[in-house]
Amino acid sequence: SLYINGKSNNKVEWSEIVKLEEAKTYLKLTSKDGIEGVMLDKESFTKGDSESFKQWMLEQHPEIEYGPIDPAFDK
């Protein structure tokens, strides 16, 4: 679940995540449909940072594809 200002904004089941996409300012956990997912602002981690999260994902979840986001969304 993603919460913004204490309110639920988006919910995606872990089993639906198939790709970790990286943009300049955020990471996106993309769901099976290729559209839905959870976007994580790289500057908003409260524990660790975006790089340590990315490393954890690559090491602990090799089944989840990693790659750059489509250039049109690379903000």
N, C-alpha and C positions, 0 to 999 in steps of 0.2 A: 504494500500500500504506500502511496505517496501522500503525504500530508503537507498542506500549505496553510500557515497560520492556524494550526491546530485542527483543520478540517480536512476530511478525506477528499482528495482531488482525483485520484486514479487508483485502480486496483487491477493488478495483473498477476495471475497465478505463476509461480516459479516454473512449473512444468510447461508453460506456454512460451518461455524465453528461448529463442533459438540463435540470437546474435547479439554481440556487444559491439556497438558502433561508436566510433570516436570522432568528435568534431572539435573545433578549436576551443570552444568554451563549455562543452558538455559531453557526457557519455549517454548513450541510449541503449537500454535493454529492450530489444525489439521482439515482439511476439510473432507467432507462427504466420499470421496474416501479412506480416511485413509492414504494417502501417501502425498498429497500436504498440504501445510500450510505455516505458517509464524513462523520462529524461532527467539526468542527474547533473546539475550545475557543478562544474569542476571546482568552483570557489566556495561551495556551500557544505562541504563535508564537515561534520561535527566531530568525527573520530577519524584519524588518519587523513589521507588526502586522495585525490582522484587517481594518482599514479599507483599508490599502494592497493587501492581497490581493483584497478585494472590488473595488476600483477596477481592478486588473489584470485580473480576470475580466471585468468589464464592458467594458473597452477591447479586450482581446485575444480574447475569446470571446463576441461578441455573439449567436452562435447558441444560447448557453445561456441559457435564461430566468432572470430574477432576480425574486425576490419574497419577501414575508414567509412564515414558516412558519405552518402551521395554528395558531390560538390555543391549542388543546389541548396543543401541544408547545412553546409559547413560554416556555421556562424560562431 
